[in-house]
Amino acid sequence: MDMQRFMASDLEIARAAKLEPIETIAWKLGIPSGELIPHGQYMAKLSWEGMKQRFDSAKGNLILVTSVNPTPFGEGKTVTTIGLTQALCHIGKNATCVIREPSMGPVFGIKGGAAGGGQSQVLPMEEINLHFTGDLHAVTSAHNLLSSLIDNHIKHGNTCNIDTNRVFWPRVVDLNDRSLREVVIGLGGPANGHVRQDRFDITAASEIMAILVLARDYADLRKRLGDIVIAESIEGHPIKAEQIEAAGAMALLLRNAFLPNLVQTLEGNPAFIHGGPFANIAHGNSSIVADRIALSCADYVVTEAGFGSDMGAEKFMHIKANTSGKAPDCVVMNVTVRSMKLHGKAFGERGGYRPTKQELETENVQAVIAGATSNLDRHIKNMARFGVPVVVSINEFMSDTEAELEAIETAARASGAARVCRTEVHAKGGEGGADLAHAVVEAIHDHVAAGRPFLPLVAPNDSIEDKVNAIATRMYGANSVQIDAAAKRQLKKIQDWGYGSLPVCMAKTQYSFSHDAGMLGAPSGFDLPVREFRLNAGAGFVVAILGSMMTMPGLPKRPAANDMDMDEDGHLKGVFG
């Protein structure tokens, strides 16, 4: 291993890279420069006219990268996604990836960036991690435009008879700000509108974000915006965005944001970045339109689902695939020694605990075995239930011992993984993922030969309650679901309004299969509490909020923002590693 390469920071590696013009990157996918909308030299959006003519061409194979329940550090899922893309290109395959856009919340909160790391990054990393092409700002603006139009409608006659105590539509901001979870608006007299209680969510949890990533085309986007249920009338009927004439202007704000963004990996491979819903409070996957163009241009498309497979991957199977009609041809399960130590209770029984460097690097084979035979085992078996081959990728760290790595390999094979590989894509880029790339290609070949089976755990026409119960018991290991009285009333209203068979988006902690971050490993026999149901009619699903989950995160004791700065020449300091 090249120690110098390994020791360099992500920022140093990114700045040392020689980027290719974005026109060159696009040409590798057969996309001419005339179909690009450049944002500088190294970033571009794809024109709608160019994409439309490509959507119906030959389809590639879709690879979904997911993970075990993570530690607070993350397990390198994005690194694996980018590294696998580089590795597939390294072994001579035509490949690209589709990943989500970073949110300012995690960037300035815990993560400090979400563009990969080491020798497996997407570039230009600094721009991607900050404002990028402005997509999240557009989502924020479109969302808050609807908020302002609702209150304006109420002030100027309220012809729709909106019950001001039954306005469901919140406001959003693309930052972690716990003080905005519950607010009162309209203070200061009649000139400032009607006084009512409101809340802010983070932009990644916005229904507008969900609509952006699930819409198949502009017409679908416009229709979904109009279908948003914003409030209840005094008579008890749902009020939609279309009824207050808001959807058209919202669509205009999203016109450019709807177009996927093209960038490049550290090794000059094409990469798409588009959409950014979180997986713990939203559905956690990149856009369908980006998948469509990627699958029309490449033989292998690697995408990721947020957090563990109980979060983003489950929602990919039951929400995204249901909407797009495209199921994955292979699932890559990312796992680390440190995550297995956590679930083997080497650091106590605290799912959100951040172990010290010494704790992380101290060998503990028994804890690794305990974590792998519980947490990893359930993740593998859950994904295999969908009929898709599961390839386990062990993301190696320098402190991992041979005995710990062997323990994971043994457990993964016993759990039914189609193949098990060690990867060093952080340190070695595509070369470090060659074994994984070959394993994925072989698994896809077997899956295609078997007729591409796909077996969702719930049927589209099942009731919302049946879907919640199925996910809770079959994936999470719960004994039963306990729906709060208020949530039952919300569910009945959703059913009475004709939305009783929509898919369900479960909002819960990412650190456990359960609603409780302290339940490590593979908990079972617990009661899963549903606190609230929220109707996202435009997006086409119902959000079930479990336990104490919040849709506006807070900042940690020491946010990543505290260590960021700029020098006298405008160069970033202390940013993104």
N, C-alpha and C positions, 0 to 999 in steps of 0.2 A: 504494500500500500504506500502511495506517495504521501508522506506525512505533511509536506508543505501544502499540497492541495487540500488535504483534510483539515489542516489547521486554519486555513484562510477563512475569513468570515464570508457569509453569504453576500454582503455588500461588496466586499473586495473582489470576490469571484465575478459578480455581475459587472462591476466596473472594468474589469480586465478583459471581458469578453469582446470579441469583434463581431458586431451585429451585421447581418446582411440586410440590404434594402427590402422593405416589405413587398415590393413588386417581385423580387426574386423568390421570397418565401411563398407568395401566392402561386407563382408559376410552377412550383413543385407539386401543387394540387391541380394543375391545369387551369388555373384561374388567371385570365389576362389582366393587365393593369387597368384596362378600361372598366372593369367591374369592381374596382376598389374606390373607396372614399377615404383617402389618406388622412391620418391624424399625425402629421410629422413624417419622419423618415421610416419609423419602425413599427408603427401601429396603423391599422386601417379597419374601417367597416366595410362590409360587402354590400353592394347595391342590391336592391330588391329585384330589379329587372334581371340582373345576372343570376341571382339565386333561383328565381322562378323557373328558368329554363333547365336547371340542373336537378331539381328535386325528384324528377321521375326517372333519372338514370339508374344504372345498376347500384344496388345497395351493398355496403360493406358489412363487416362483422362488428358487433358492439360489445365492448368489454367494460364491465362495471367494477370499479375498484371500491371496496368498502373496508371495514375494520372491525376489530373487537371493540368493546367499550373502552374508551381511551383513558389515559392519565391526563391530568391538566396540561401536560406538556404537548399533547398530541402525539400520534404515533408515526407521523410521516406519510400520511395517506396521499396528500398532494405530491409529495416527493416521489412516492411510488408511481403515481399516475403519470407524472412527467417522465420519470426515469424509464418506465415501461414503454412509453411512446418512443423515447430515444433508443431503447434497446431493440424494439421492433424494426426501426429504421436501420439500426446497426447490423441486424442479421439479414437485411435486404428486403424488408417488407415496406409497402406503401402505407404509412400510418400517420395519424394525427390524434390530438386529444381535444376534449371539450371539458373545460373546468369552469367553476363559478368565479365571479368577481369578488374581490375582497370588500368587506364592509369597514367603514371607519370605526365602528364599534370595537371589533376585535383588534384592528390595527393599532389603535391608541389605547386599547385595554390590556389584554393578556398576550395575544399572539405576536403583535408587532409587525405582522405581514402574513400573506397567504399566497405567495407565488412560488412555492417550492423552496428548496434549499440546497446548499452544497453544489454539486455538479449536475443537479437536476432541478433547474429553474426555468421559468418563463421570463422573457425579457421584452421591453425594458422594465426591470423589476420595480424601480422606484416610482415610475409613472403608474404602473399597474396597481401598486399598493396605495396610491394616493387618489387623485381624482380620475385617473384613467381617461376614458372618453366621455365621462359625465353621465353614464347610464343611471347610477344610483341617485344622482341629483335629480334627474328627470323623473324617476319614480317618486321621489320625495315630493317634487313639485306637483305632479299629477294627483297624488294622493291628497295633498293639502289644498289644492284647488277645489277638489270635491268637498272637503271639510268647510271651506269658506263659502261655497255655493249653498251648502245645506243651511248654514246659519243666516246667510243672506235671504234665502227663500223663507225662512221662518220669520225674519224681521219684516219683510215686505209682503205681508198678506197671508202667507202659509196656505196657498190654494190647495196643496196636497193633504192638508189636515195632519201634518206630522205631529205626533205626540212628543213633545219636547223632553219627556222623561223616558222616551224609548228611541233615542237616536243611538244607533249601533256603531256608527262610523267614527273612529278616533282620529287623532293626528299622528304624524310620524316625524322622526328625525334620525339621521344616520349616525348616531352617536349613542354610547351608553350613558344614560342619565336617569338614575333611579328617582330623582325628585319629580320627574314628570309622569310617574306611573298613575297618579291620581291628581287631577287639577280641576279648578273651577274657572270657567271662561265667562266673558260678558260682564265683568264687574265694571263699575264706573257710570252706571246710568243707562237709560234707554238708547242713547246714541251709540253705545258699544255692543248692542245686540241683546239677546235673551240670556239671562244668567242660567247656566246649567253645569252639571258635573261632566267632565270629559277625562280623557287619558291620552297619553302618547305611547305608541309602540315604536320599536326600532324599525327602520325602513325595510330591513330584511324580512320582517314579519308581516309586512303590508300585503293585503290582498292584491294590490296593484302589482307587486313584485311577482306574486304567484301567477297572475294573469299574464304578465310579460313572458314568463318562462313556459307556460303551458299553451299559449296561443299558437296555432299552426300557420296563420297568415294574418294580413292586416284586417281582413273582413272578420275573422274570428276574434281578433283583438278588440275591434270596435264593438262587436256584439257582447263580448264578455264584460266590457266596461259598463255598457248599458244595463246589464243584468245584475250588477252589484246591488244587494239589498242594504240600504243605508239606514232605514228606520222603520218604525211601525206607525200606522195612522191611528188617529183617535178611535176609528171604527175597528181597529185590529187587523188591518191589511198590510202586507209588505209594501214599502215604498222603495222604488228602484232609482238608480242614478239617471236613467233615461227620462223618468218622470219630471225631474227638475232640470232637464236639458243640459246635463253636465258632461255626458260621455264624449261628445264630439270634441270639445276643447281638451279634455284629458287625452284623447287619442292623438291630437296634434302634438302635445308635449312628449308623447312616447314614440313619435314617428321615427326618429333616428335611433332612440334607445332600443327599439325592436330589432335593429340590424346587428348581427353578431360581430364581434371584434376578432380580428386576426393579428396574432403576434408570433413569436418564435421561441423555441426552446434554446437552451444554452448551446446545443449542438446544431442549431440551424434548422430544426424541424418545425413544420407549421403547427400552430396551436390556436384553438379558438377559446375565448373567454367570454361568457355571456350569462348574465343573471346571477343573483346572489342570495337566494333564500336560505336561512339557517335550517338545519335539519332537526333541531330540538324544539323549535317553536313554529316552524313552517315545513315545507315538504323537501327541502334540502338537496335540490338537483338543479343543474344548469338547464338551458332552454331547449325546447323541442326543435325550434327553428335552427339552432346551431347544430344539433344532432343531425337534422335532415341534410344540411349542406355538407357536413363532414362525411356522412355516410355515402353521399353521392360522389365524393371526390377521393376517398381513400378506401383501401381494402380492410383496414383495421382502425377502429375508432375507440379510444380509451376515454372513459368518463368516470367521474367519481361521485359518490353519494356521501353526504355529510355525516360525521360522527360514526357510531357503530352501525352494524347491519340491522339492528333493531330500530334504527332511526331512518336515515336517508335511504338505505337499500330497500327496506320494507315499503317506504313511500314510493320509491321508484317502481317497484313491482305492482303496487295497487293503485297508484295515482298517475304517475308519468306514463308507464307502459300502457295503461288503460286508455289514456288520452292519445298517445302517439301511435299506438299499434305496433311498437317495436320493443320487444323484450331483449334482455341481454343474451348474448351467446356464450358468455363465460363470466363468472364472478371471481375476482381476485380478492382474497381475504388478507388484509394487511395485519401483521401482528408483530409485537416486539417482546423482548425478554422483560423489559421493565413493566409493560402492561400485565404480563402474566404474573410477575412478582406482586403487583398491586392486587390482582384478583386472587392470588394465593395468600393474601393477607400478610405479606412480608412487612408492610408499613402500617399495620393495624387495620381497623375496619372502617376506614374513611375514604369514600370514593373520590372526593374532590381534593384529597390531601396531596400537597406538592412535596415529594420526598427530597431529602438533601442529596447532594452529589455523592456523598459517601454511602448513603442508603441505596442509591441507584446502582452503584458500581460494586457493591459487596455481593459475592456469589451466594445464591440461595436456590439450589436445584430443587429442593422439596417444594418451595413456594411456587416456582415455575411449573412444576408438575401439577400442583394443586390448581393453579390458574388455568393451565392448558386443558386439563381434564374436566373443567367445569365451564368457564367462560368461553374459551375457544371452541370447545366441543359443541356447545349450544349454537354458536354463531354458524359453524360449518353445517350442522344438521338443519338449522333453520333455512339457510340458503339452498341447500340441496333439495329441500321439500318442493321448491319451485320448479324442479326438473332441470336446472341449469348446473353444469359442472363447476365445482369450486376448487380453485387453485390457491393454495396458501403461500403467501410471500412473507418470509421472515425478514424484517427490516433490521439489518445488523448494525450494532454500535461497537466501538472499539472495546468497551468494557465487558461485552458479552463473553462468557466462557464457552468452551466447546461442550461441556456437560449441559449447560443451560440450553444451548441451541439444539442439541440432540434430543433433549427432553421435549421441546416443542415439536420437532419433526416426528418423533414417535407418537405423540398424542394426536397430532393432526392426521396422520395416516390411519390411526385407530378410529378416528371420528368420521372417516369416509372421504377425506379430501382426494380429489382426482389426482393431484400432484402437489408436491411440497418443494419449495425452493428457498434458498437463502439469497438475499439481494444486497448489493453494495452500491446502489445507484447514487446515494448521497456522496460517497467518496469517489466513485469511478464513472458516474454518468451511465450512458447506454451500455458500455462494456460490462459494468457491474450488474446489469439486469439481463444479460444474454440468456442465461438458463431459464429465467422467468419467461422471457419472450418465447423461447422454444416450447416451454410447457403450455403456455396460453394458446399458441397456434395449434398444438396437438389436441388440447382439450376442445377447442372450437371445431376442429376437424371431426372429432368424435361426436360432438353435439349436432353438427349439421348432418352427419351420416345417420343419426338417430331421428331425424325429422324435425329438429329444433323444438323439442317439447317445452312447454311453459305451463305451469300449474299454479295459478294464484290460489291463495288460501281462502279467499272470499269470492263470492259471485257478485257481479255488478248489481243485481236486483235484491241482494240481501238487505235487510233493514240496517240502519245506522247502529242500533244497539247490538244486532247480531255481529256486525263487522268489528265493533269494539271488543265484544266478548271473544271473538275468534283470534284477534291479534293478541289480546291480553293473555289468553290461556295457551294458545298454540305457539306463540313466539316469546312472550315474556315469562311464562311459567306461573302466571297468577292462578289462584284457585277460583276467584270470582271477581266481578266488577261491582263496585259500590257507587251508584250515581247519587250525588247530593240532590236534595229536594229542589233547589233552584235550577240545577242542571236538568232535572226531569221536566220541569215546566218549559225550559228552553227547547228541549228535544221535542216535546209535544207540539210546540208552536212550529218548529221546523217541519215536522211531519204534516201538520194541518195545512201548511202553506205549499205542500207538494214536493218537498225536498227530502223525503224520508229514505231514499235509497242512494244518496250521494256517497262517494268514497269518504273515508275518515282519515284525517291527518292528526295523529297523536302528538301532543305537546308534552314532553316530559324531560327529566334529567337525562343527559347523555352518558352519565357515569355508571349506570346500572340498567339491567333489564327491567327493573321495577321503576316506581316513581320516587324511590328513596336512594340517594347517592351512596348511602352507607351499606346497601345490600350488594355486596360484591359477589364475584363468581357467577353462579347460575342459580339465583334464588328461586324458590318455588313455594306454593301453598299460601301466598300472601293475597290480601284483598287489594285490588287496584282502585283507588278513589278517583272519580271523575268530578271535578269541581265545576266545570263550565262547558257548554257547547256554544261555539260561534259559527254562524252561517256565513260561508264565503261562496255565495251563489254564482258570482261571476267567474271565480276560479274553478268552481265545480266540485267543491268538497266542504265538509264540515270539520272544524277544528275541535277536538276533544282535549281540554286542558286538564292534566292530571296533577293531583297533589298541589304543591305550592309553586308550580312552574310560573314564571313571569315572562311576558312578551316584551318587556323593556329591561334589558340587563343593566347591572350596575358595574362600576369600575372596581378593580381590585385595590387593595391597600396601596400598592405602588404601581400605577398604570405605566404601560410602555411609553406613553406620552412624556412622562417625566424625564426620560433619558434621550429624547429626541431634540435636535437643534439644527441650526444652519450656520455656516461660516460666512465670512465677509464677501465671498464670491457666489453665495447662494447654493453651495454644495451641502447636501444633507449630512448630518453627523448623528451617530448613535442610532441609526434607523435600520430596522430589519436585519439585525445581526451584524 
